[in-house]
């Protein structure tokens, strides 16, 4: 047989959709046009519906589109940061435990600011170089300089970037293998403008495929994909792609958009057929389900596959139905099934770390996430931006609760009331109205489960 070729839509859990996406209707409409998978950003409600990409991008907030003041690197040489990353990977693997049979593979940081020259205007080497002298990162940099020969500053920085990448991919790669052994891993998500061969080579021992977000226009750039495949020797998944098109007076902000949705459908179908014709591309995912505002304060519309209320785009959906029928013809047995996953050969180019049960606690110093908090994360469908902030609030509440228990009863009641009013106000600023309603309902339900007779007379 031939491999499963994954085809679907990313960002279905987008919080900026107005009105919010009806997940049941979205599932039905996706299957109507022949999609057989969901891309990254799949909401909990759909993870048992079709195969999907599991992912995160908040553990290291280095995506270039955050801008120079929004990009946040970490001291990857600091054991405390390594423990934090380990715990974050563990949490994400834990959240997918009930739908593991549907996970196509894992993706990590989205469009990281890896190259020394990148759209964010900053880079990881500059960050490490600016750390305090007694920091682990500065010590690693000083040790590197002690052996560096030559006066070419760019070559020097590129070589130190290699060491940063080596340590980052080792930490995250070992954690992913430890907490979900045997799963396929696609690693960091790269655009053509963030694909640094030196960096990518350091990732290869820890991944089974390469996640690429190509430019959002045609024609199919086969020469570039051939180059990436030749360099890596790995299958490629196009984790985020679309053909943007002109749509009235909407501010789409795309380079060379198609003239309309009909033209976009033709270009997209040609692109997918070209991807299917390769022997190394294993899936493509359209970027965004519906029109939404762009994130991170950027102007313009992030165009979606569906029209308002999940309606059909003239010409586009017809073309996608046809190309999905073609996909089924050339890749038999790749129709929707819960056990579907790309049949990608597992590579073992790195030493296998010591296997640790997925239920083991995180290393000392790593943030602890209780089953209660993990359950909340799964039910609330938080975005990658919301997740770390929500965890921090919940952990602070747990720590404060321990303090309250040491207080006299009268003082405790007053302090608790004031504290929880402030915390709930903080949550209301973080969560959407729908999420806040769900949060209250979950708390009430859990309280009833703990004390089932509390409302009985």
C-alpha positions as CSV (number, residue, x, y, z in Angstrom):
1,X,0.0,0.0,0.0
2,X,0.9,3.7,-0.1
3,X,1.4,6.0,2.8
4,X,-1.4,7.9,4.6
5,X,-1.4,11.4,3.3
6,X,-2.8,13.8,5.9
7,X,-4.9,16.7,4.7
8,X,-6.9,19.1,6.8
9,X,-7.0,22.5,8.5
10,X,-4.9,24.1,11.3
11,X,-5.8,26.4,14.2
12,X,-9.3,25.0,14.7
13,X,-8.9,26.1,18.4
14,X,-8.5,29.7,17.4
15,X,-9.9,32.0,20.1
16,X,-10.4,35.0,17.9
17,X,-13.2,33.5,15.7
18,X,-16.4,35.5,15.9
19,X,-18.8,33.8,16.3
20,X,-17.0,30.9,18.0
21,X,-16.6,27.8,15.8
22,X,-19.2,25.1,16.2
23,X,-16.9,22.1,16.6
24,X,-19.5,19.5,15.6
25,X,-20.5,21.4,12.5
26,X,-16.8,22.0,11.7
27,X,-16.2,18.3,11.8
28,X,-19.1,17.6,9.5
29,X,-18.1,20.3,7.0
30,X,-14.4,19.2,7.0
31,X,-15.4,15.6,6.1
32,X,-17.9,16.9,3.5
33,X,-15.0,18.3,1.5
34,X,-12.9,15.2,2.0
35,X,-10.4,16.2,4.7
36,X,-9.0,13.3,6.7
37,X,-7.1,15.0,9.5
38,X,-6.7,18.1,11.6
39,X,-3.5,20.2,11.8
40,X,-1.9,21.6,14.9
41,X,-4.1,23.7,17.1
42,X,-6.7,20.9,17.3
43,X,-9.3,21.5,20.1
44,X,-9.9,18.7,22.7
45,X,-13.4,18.1,21.3
46,X,-12.0,16.9,17.9
47,X,-8.9,15.0,19.0
48,X,-10.9,11.7,18.9
49,X,-12.6,12.6,15.7
50,X,-9.8,12.4,13.1
51,X,-6.0,12.1,13.2
52,X,-4.3,15.3,14.2
53,X,-0.9,17.0,14.8
54,X,-0.1,17.6,18.5
55,X,2.0,20.8,19.1
56,X,3.1,23.6,21.3
57,X,4.8,26.9,20.8
58,X,4.8,28.6,24.2
59,X,7.6,26.7,25.9
60,X,10.2,28.9,24.1
61,X,8.4,32.0,22.8
62,X,10.8,32.7,20.0
63,X,8.4,32.9,17.0
64,X,9.6,35.8,14.9
65,X,6.1,37.2,14.4
66,X,6.1,38.2,18.1
67,X,8.4,41.0,17.2
68,X,11.7,42.1,18.8
69,X,10.0,43.1,22.1
70,X,7.8,40.0,22.1
71,X,10.4,37.3,21.4
72,X,11.5,35.6,24.6
73,X,14.5,33.3,24.5
74,X,15.7,31.2,27.4
75,X,19.0,30.3,28.9
76,X,19.1,26.8,27.4
77,X,22.2,26.0,29.3
78,X,20.5,26.6,32.7
79,X,19.4,23.3,34.3
80,X,16.3,25.0,35.7
81,X,15.2,26.0,32.3
82,X,15.9,22.5,31.0
83,X,13.7,21.1,33.8
84,X,11.0,23.6,32.9
85,X,11.1,22.5,29.2
86,X,11.0,18.9,30.3
87,X,8.0,19.5,32.4
88,X,6.2,21.4,29.6
89,X,6.7,18.6,27.2
90,X,5.5,16.1,29.8
91,X,2.3,18.1,30.3
92,X,1.6,18.3,26.5
93,X,2.1,14.5,26.2
94,X,-0.1,14.0,29.2
95,X,-2.9,16.1,27.7
96,X,-2.9,13.9,24.6
97,X,-3.0,10.6,26.5
98,X,-6.7,9.9,25.8
99,X,-6.3,10.5,22.0
100,X,-2.8,9.2,21.5
101,X,-4.0,6.7,18.9
102,X,-5.0,9.7,16.7
103,X,-1.8,11.7,17.1
104,X,0.0,11.8,13.7
105,X,3.1,13.4,15.3
106,X,4.4,16.2,17.4
107,X,5.5,19.7,16.3
108,X,7.4,22.1,18.6
109,X,8.1,25.9,18.4
110,X,6.5,27.7,15.5
111,X,8.7,29.8,13.2
112,X,11.5,30.4,15.7
113,X,13.9,33.3,15.3
114,X,16.7,30.9,14.6
115,X,18.8,32.7,11.9
116,X,21.2,35.3,13.1
117,X,19.4,37.6,10.7
118,X,15.7,37.1,10.9
119,X,12.5,39.1,10.8
120,X,12.3,39.6,14.6
121,X,15.5,41.7,14.6
122,X,17.1,39.7,17.5
123,X,18.6,36.3,17.9
124,X,19.4,33.7,20.5
125,X,23.2,34.4,20.5
126,X,22.6,38.0,21.3
127,X,20.4,37.0,24.2
128,X,22.9,34.6,25.7
129,X,25.7,37.1,25.3
130,X,23.7,39.7,27.3
131,X,23.1,37.4,30.3
132,X,24.8,38.1,33.6
133,X,28.3,36.8,33.9
134,X,27.5,34.2,36.5
135,X,24.6,32.7,34.5
136,X,25.0,29.2,33.0
137,X,24.6,30.7,29.5
138,X,27.4,33.2,29.9
139,X,29.6,30.5,31.3
140,X,28.9,28.3,28.3
141,X,29.7,31.3,26.0
142,X,32.9,32.1,27.8
143,X,34.0,28.4,27.5
144,X,33.2,28.5,23.8
145,X,35.2,31.7,23.3
146,X,38.2,30.2,25.1
147,X,38.5,27.6,22.3
148,X,37.3,29.7,19.3
149,X,40.0,30.7,16.8
150,X,39.6,33.4,14.2
151,X,38.2,37.0,14.0
152,X,35.2,36.4,11.8
153,X,32.3,37.5,14.1
154,X,29.6,36.1,12.0
155,X,31.3,32.7,11.8
156,X,31.8,32.8,15.5
157,X,28.2,33.6,16.3
158,X,27.0,30.9,13.8
159,X,29.0,28.3,15.5
160,X,27.7,29.3,19.0
161,X,24.2,29.2,17.5
162,X,24.9,25.6,16.6
163,X,25.7,24.8,20.2
164,X,22.5,26.5,21.4
165,X,20.5,24.5,18.9
166,X,22.2,21.3,19.9
167,X,21.3,21.8,23.6
168,X,17.7,22.9,22.9
169,X,16.9,20.0,20.6
170,X,18.6,17.5,22.9
171,X,16.5,18.7,25.9
172,X,13.1,18.8,24.0
173,X,13.9,15.7,21.9
174,X,14.8,13.6,24.9
175,X,11.7,14.8,26.7
176,X,9.4,14.0,23.8
177,X,10.9,10.5,23.5
178,X,10.7,10.0,27.2
179,X,7.0,11.0,27.7
180,X,5.6,9.5,24.4
181,X,8.1,6.9,23.3
182,X,7.5,5.6,19.8
183,X,5.6,8.7,18.6
184,X,6.5,10.4,15.4
185,X,8.2,13.8,15.9
186,X,8.4,16.6,13.4
187,X,10.2,19.1,15.7
188,X,10.3,22.9,15.3
189,X,8.2,24.4,12.5
190,X,10.3,26.2,9.9
191,X,9.5,28.7,7.2
192,X,11.8,29.2,4.2
193,X,13.0,32.4,5.9
194,X,13.8,30.7,9.3
195,X,15.3,27.5,7.9
196,X,19.0,27.6,8.9
197,X,20.8,24.4,7.7
198,X,23.2,24.5,10.6
199,X,20.4,24.7,13.1
200,X,18.2,22.0,11.4
201,X,21.1,19.6,11.2
202,X,21.3,19.7,15.1
203,X,17.6,18.8,15.2
204,X,17.8,15.8,12.9
205,X,18.8,13.1,15.5
206,X,15.6,13.9,17.4
207,X,13.0,14.0,14.7
208,X,11.4,11.7,12.2
209,X,10.2,14.3,9.7
210,X,10.5,18.0,9.0
211,X,7.6,20.5,9.5
212,X,7.6,23.3,6.9
213,X,5.4,26.4,6.5
214,X,6.0,27.5,2.9
215,X,5.0,30.9,1.4
216,X,1.2,31.2,1.0
217,X,1.1,31.2,-2.8
218,X,1.8,29.0,-5.8
219,X,3.2,27.5,-7.8
220,X,4.6,24.5,-5.9
221,X,8.3,25.2,-5.1
222,X,9.6,21.7,-5.9
223,X,13.2,22.8,-6.1
224,X,13.2,24.2,-2.6
225,X,11.4,21.1,-1.1
226,X,13.9,18.9,-3.0
227,X,16.7,20.8,-1.4
228,X,15.3,20.5,2.1
229,X,14.7,16.8,1.6
230,X,18.2,16.2,0.3
231,X,19.7,18.1,3.3
232,X,17.6,16.3,5.9
233,X,16.9,12.9,4.4
234,X,13.5,13.1,6.2
235,X,9.9,13.2,5.1
236,X,8.3,16.6,5.0
237,X,4.9,17.8,6.3
238,X,3.5,21.1,5.2
239,X,2.1,22.0,8.6
240,X,0.6,25.4,7.7
241,X,-0.2,26.6,4.2
242,X,-2.9,28.2,2.1
243,X,-3.5,30.1,-1.1
244,X,-4.7,33.5,0.0
245,X,-7.1,35.3,-2.3
246,X,-8.7,38.7,-2.7
247,X,-12.0,39.0,-1.0
248,X,-13.8,42.3,-1.4
249,X,-12.2,45.1,0.6
250,X,-10.8,42.8,3.3
251,X,-7.2,43.5,4.3
252,X,-5.8,40.0,3.5
253,X,-2.1,41.2,3.3
254,X,-0.6,38.4,1.3
255,X,2.1,38.4,-1.3
256,X,0.6,37.8,-4.8
257,X,-2.9,36.7,-3.6
258,X,-5.1,34.8,-6.0
259,X,-7.7,37.0,-7.8
260,X,-10.6,35.2,-6.1
261,X,-11.6,31.9,-4.3
262,X,-12.1,30.1,-7.6
263,X,-8.5,31.0,-8.7
264,X,-7.3,30.0,-5.2
265,X,-9.0,26.7,-5.5
266,X,-7.3,25.9,-8.8
267,X,-3.9,27.0,-7.5
268,X,-4.3,25.0,-4.3
269,X,-5.4,21.8,-6.1
270,X,-2.4,22.0,-8.4
271,X,-0.1,22.5,-5.3
272,X,-1.6,19.4,-3.5
273,X,-1.2,17.3,-6.6
274,X,2.4,18.3,-6.9
275,X,3.0,17.4,-3.2
276,X,1.4,14.0,-3.8
277,X,3.7,13.5,-6.7
278,X,6.8,13.6,-4.5
279,X,7.9,10.6,-2.5
280,X,8.6,12.6,0.6
281,X,5.7,15.0,1.4
282,X,3.3,13.2,3.8
283,X,0.7,15.8,4.5
284,X,-0.6,19.4,3.9
285,X,-2.7,21.6,6.2
286,X,-4.6,24.7,5.2
287,X,-3.9,27.6,7.6
288,X,-7.0,28.8,9.6
289,X,-10.6,27.6,9.6
290,X,-12.4,31.0,9.2
291,X,-11.5,34.6,8.9
292,X,-10.1,36.0,12.1
293,X,-8.1,39.1,13.1
294,X,-4.3,38.5,13.0
295,X,-2.7,37.9,16.4
296,X,0.1,39.7,18.3
297,X,-1.3,43.2,17.4
298,X,-0.7,42.8,13.7
299,X,-3.2,44.5,11.3
300,X,-5.2,42.7,8.7
301,X,-7.4,39.6,8.3
302,X,-6.1,36.0,8.7
303,X,-8.2,34.4,5.9
304,X,-10.0,31.2,6.6
305,X,-10.9,28.1,4.5
306,X,-14.6,28.5,5.3
307,X,-16.8,31.6,4.9
308,X,-19.0,33.1,7.7
309,X,-20.7,30.4,9.8
310,X,-18.7,27.7,8.0
311,X,-20.2,28.4,4.6
312,X,-18.7,27.4,1.3
313,X,-16.2,29.4,-0.6
314,X,-17.2,29.5,-4.4
315,X,-14.8,27.4,-6.4
316,X,-12.3,26.7,-3.5
317,X,-14.3,23.9,-1.9
318,X,-15.2,22.3,-5.2
319,X,-11.5,22.2,-6.1
320,X,-10.6,20.7,-2.7
321,X,-13.3,18.0,-3.0
322,X,-11.8,17.0,-6.3
323,X,-8.2,17.0,-5.1
324,X,-9.2,15.0,-2.0
325,X,-10.9,12.4,-4.3
326,X,-7.7,12.3,-6.3
327,X,-5.7,11.9,-3.0
328,X,-7.9,8.9,-2.1
329,X,-7.3,7.4,-5.5
330,X,-3.5,7.6,-5.4
331,X,-3.2,6.8,-1.7
332,X,-5.6,3.9,-1.1
333,X,-6.7,3.2,2.5
334,X,-6.0,6.8,3.6
335,X,-9.7,7.6,4.3
336,X,-10.6,8.8,7.8
337,X,-9.9,6.3,10.5
338,X,-8.9,6.6,14.1
339,X,-5.8,4.5,13.7
340,X,-4.5,6.4,10.7
341,X,-1.0,7.8,10.9
342,X,1.7,8.5,8.4
343,X,3.7,5.3,7.7
344,X,7.0,7.1,8.1
345,X,10.1,5.0,8.8
346,X,11.4,5.6,12.3
347,X,14.9,6.9,12.3
348,X,17.3,6.2,15.1
349,X,20.3,8.5,14.5
350,X,20.6,9.6,18.1
351,X,21.2,7.5,21.2
352,X,17.9,6.5,22.8
353,X,17.6,8.1,26.3
354,X,16.8,6.0,29.3
355,X,13.1,5.4,29.2
356,X,11.1,6.9,32.0
357,X,7.4,6.1,32.6
358,X,5.2,8.9,31.4
359,X,3.7,9.1,34.9
360,X,6.9,9.9,36.6
361,X,7.2,13.3,38.3
362,X,9.2,16.0,36.6
363,X,12.7,16.7,37.7
364,X,13.4,18.7,40.8
365,X,12.9,22.4,40.2
366,X,10.4,21.8,37.3
367,X,6.9,23.2,37.7
368,X,4.5,20.7,39.0
369,X,1.2,20.4,37.2
370,X,-1.5,18.5,39.1
371,X,-4.1,16.2,37.5
372,X,-6.7,18.9,38.4
373,X,-4.9,21.6,36.5
374,X,-4.1,19.2,33.6
375,X,-7.8,18.4,33.4
376,X,-8.7,22.1,33.3
377,X,-6.3,22.7,30.5
378,X,-7.8,19.9,28.5
379,X,-11.4,21.0,29.0
380,X,-11.0,24.7,28.6
381,X,-9.3,24.5,25.2
382,X,-6.7,27.2,26.1
383,X,-4.5,28.7,23.4
384,X,-0.7,28.4,23.5
385,X,-0.5,32.0,24.8
386,X,-3.0,31.3,27.6
387,X,-1.6,28.0,28.8
388,X,1.5,29.1,30.7
389,X,-0.3,32.1,32.3
390,X,-3.2,29.9,33.4
391,X,-0.8,27.3,34.9
392,X,1.0,30.1,36.8
393,X,-2.3,31.4,38.3
394,X,-3.4,27.9,39.4
395,X,0.0,27.2,40.9
396,X,-0.1,30.5,42.8
397,X,-3.6,29.6,44.2
398,X,-2.4,26.2,45.4
399,X,0.6,27.8,47.1
400,X,-1.6,30.5,48.7
401,X,-4.0,27.8,49.9
402,X,-1.2,26.2,51.9
403,X,-0.5,29.6,53.6
404,X,-4.2,30.1,54.4
405,X,-4.3,26.8,56.3
406,X,-1.8,28.2,58.8
407,X,-3.9,31.2,59.7
408,X,-6.6,31.5,62.4
409,X,-10.1,30.8,61.1
410,X,-11.4,34.4,61.1
411,X,-8.3,35.9,59.5
412,X,-8.2,33.0,57.0
413,X,-11.8,33.7,55.7
414,X,-11.1,37.4,55.2
415,X,-7.8,36.8,53.4
416,X,-9.2,34.0,51.3
417,X,-12.2,36.0,50.1
418,X,-10.0,39.0,49.1
419,X,-7.4,36.8,47.4
420,X,-9.9,34.7,45.4
421,X,-11.8,37.8,44.2
422,X,-8.5,39.1,42.8
423,X,-7.5,35.8,41.2
424,X,-10.9,35.5,39.5
425,X,-10.5,39.0,38.1
426,X,-7.2,37.9,36.8
427,X,-8.7,34.8,35.2
428,X,-11.5,36.9,33.6
429,X,-8.8,39.1,32.0
430,X,-7.1,36.0,30.7
431,X,-10.0,33.8,29.5
432,X,-12.7,34.4,27.0
433,X,-16.3,34.7,28.3
434,X,-17.0,31.2,27.1
435,X,-13.9,29.7,28.8
436,X,-14.7,31.6,32.0
437,X,-18.2,30.1,32.0
438,X,-16.8,26.7,31.5
439,X,-14.3,27.2,34.2
440,X,-17.0,28.0,36.8
441,X,-19.1,25.0,35.6
442,X,-16.1,22.7,35.9
443,X,-15.3,23.9,39.4
444,X,-18.9,23.4,40.5
445,X,-19.0,20.0,38.9
446,X,-15.8,18.9,40.6
447,X,-17.0,20.2,43.9
448,X,-20.2,18.1,43.5
449,X,-18.1,15.0,42.6
450,X,-16.1,15.4,45.8
451,X,-19.2,16.0,47.9
452,X,-22.1,14.4,46.1
453,X,-24.6,15.0,49.0
454,X,-23.8,18.7,49.5
455,X,-27.1,19.9,47.9
456,X,-29.3,17.3,49.6
457,X,-31.5,18.3,52.5
